Amino acid sequence: MELELVRTYYPNGTNGELSLCGVRICSTIELPWLVNKSRISCIPEGKYELMKRYSQHFGWHLQVMNVKNRALILIHPANDAIKELKGCIAPVSILKAEGKGLESRIALKKVLAIVYPVLDQKKQFFLIIKS
């Protein structure tokens, strides 16, 4: 299965819409595009496999695998890309501005409810990022 993330790039952040089979799930926020520079840029457009991940800091979330020249790119809760992200993707319920949103934890729960059951069946789930 595949989630599709359609991005709009701005100087102060990247906003997106996340959907499955054409049905909107939530919005997303990311850092601005700065040529894939580690910890200050969103990741390149492309197709990435998603995996389950747990950490003390974020609890259960997702890892975006095999991002060229990057490591530990996650999908985790955050409401301000510049202050809270280091290249990761944050689902949000409401977009407020460039790279800013609200109710990220609620949006992440919606995403995990879709992705985790598929991964639990040992099937692959991918994220397609485009503009």
C-alpha positions as CSV (number, residue, x, y, z in Angstrom):
1,M,0.0,0.0,0.0
2,E,1.0,3.6,-0.5
3,L,0.4,6.9,1.2
4,E,0.8,9.9,-1.0
5,L,2.2,13.2,0.3
6,V,1.7,16.2,-2.0
7,R,3.9,19.1,-0.9
8,T,3.9,22.8,-1.3
9,Y,7.2,24.5,-0.6
10,Y,7.6,27.8,1.2
11,P,10.6,29.8,2.5
12,N,9.8,29.0,6.1
13,G,8.5,25.5,5.8
14,T,6.9,22.8,3.7
15,N,3.2,22.0,3.9
16,G,1.6,18.9,2.6
17,E,-1.5,16.8,2.2
18,L,-1.3,13.1,3.1
19,S,-3.8,10.8,1.4
20,L,-4.5,7.1,0.8
21,C,-6.1,6.1,-2.5
22,G,-7.1,9.7,-3.1
23,V,-8.8,10.1,0.3
24,R,-7.3,12.9,2.5
25,I,-6.0,11.7,5.9
26,C,-4.4,14.9,7.3
27,S,-2.0,17.7,6.5
28,T,1.8,17.6,7.2
29,I,4.5,20.1,8.0
30,E,8.2,19.8,7.3
31,L,11.3,22.0,7.2
32,P,11.8,24.0,4.0
33,W,13.7,22.5,1.0
34,L,17.4,23.2,1.5
35,V,18.8,20.7,-1.0
36,N,18.5,17.8,1.4
37,K,21.0,19.2,4.0
38,S,21.0,17.1,7.1
39,R,18.9,18.4,10.0
40,I,17.8,21.7,8.3
41,S,16.0,20.5,5.1
42,C,13.0,18.3,4.3
43,I,13.9,15.1,2.5
44,P,13.8,14.7,-1.3
45,E,10.7,13.7,-3.2
46,G,10.6,10.0,-3.9
47,K,9.3,6.6,-2.8
48,Y,10.2,5.4,0.7
49,E,9.3,2.3,2.7
50,L,7.7,2.9,6.1
51,M,8.6,0.9,9.3
52,K,7.2,0.9,12.8
53,R,9.4,2.5,15.4
54,Y,9.2,3.1,19.1
55,S,11.2,5.6,21.2
56,Q,10.8,7.0,24.8
57,H,10.5,10.5,23.4
58,F,7.8,10.0,20.7
59,G,6.3,6.6,21.7
60,W,5.1,4.7,18.6
61,H,5.6,6.4,15.3
62,L,7.1,5.6,11.8
63,Q,10.5,5.6,10.3
64,V,11.1,6.6,6.7
65,M,13.6,4.2,5.3
66,N,16.6,4.6,2.9
67,V,16.6,8.3,2.5
68,K,19.7,9.2,0.5
69,N,22.4,10.9,2.6
70,R,20.1,11.0,5.6
71,A,19.5,8.9,8.7
72,L,16.7,8.4,11.2
73,I,14.0,10.3,9.3
74,L,10.7,9.9,11.2
75,I,7.0,10.6,11.0
76,H,6.3,11.9,14.5
77,P,4.2,14.6,16.2
78,A,5.2,18.3,16.0
79,N,3.4,21.5,15.5
80,D,6.3,23.8,14.5
81,A,8.7,22.5,11.9
82,I,11.5,25.0,12.6
83,K,11.4,24.5,16.3
84,E,10.6,20.7,16.5
85,L,11.8,18.9,13.4
86,K,15.3,18.0,12.1
87,G,14.3,16.6,8.7
88,C,11.3,14.6,9.8
89,I,7.6,14.8,8.8
90,A,4.9,15.8,11.2
91,P,1.2,15.0,10.5
92,V,-1.1,17.8,11.7
93,S,-4.9,18.2,11.9
94,I,-4.9,21.9,11.0
95,L,-2.4,23.9,9.0
96,K,-1.8,27.4,10.5
97,A,1.1,28.8,8.4
98,E,4.3,27.7,6.6
99,G,5.6,24.7,8.5
100,K,3.1,25.2,11.4
101,G,0.0,23.3,12.4
102,L,-2.1,22.1,15.3
103,E,-3.2,18.8,16.9
104,S,-0.3,16.8,15.6
105,R,-0.8,13.9,18.0
106,I,-4.4,13.4,16.8
107,A,-3.2,13.4,13.2
108,L,-0.4,10.9,13.9
109,K,-2.9,8.5,15.5
110,K,-5.0,8.6,12.3
111,V,-1.9,7.8,10.2
112,L,-0.8,4.9,12.5
113,A,-4.3,3.4,12.5
114,I,-4.0,3.1,8.8
115,V,-0.3,2.0,8.5
116,Y,0.2,-0.3,11.5
117,P,-2.4,-3.0,10.7
118,V,-0.8,-3.5,7.3
119,L,2.8,-3.6,8.7
120,D,1.5,-6.1,11.4
121,Q,0.5,-8.4,8.6
122,K,4.2,-8.3,7.4
123,K,3.2,-6.4,4.3
124,Q,5.0,-3.4,3.0
125,F,3.7,0.2,3.2
126,F,5.3,3.0,1.2
127,L,5.3,6.8,1.3
128,I,5.3,8.6,-2.1
129,I,6.4,12.2,-1.8
130,K,5.8,14.7,-4.7
131,S,4.9,18.2,-5.4
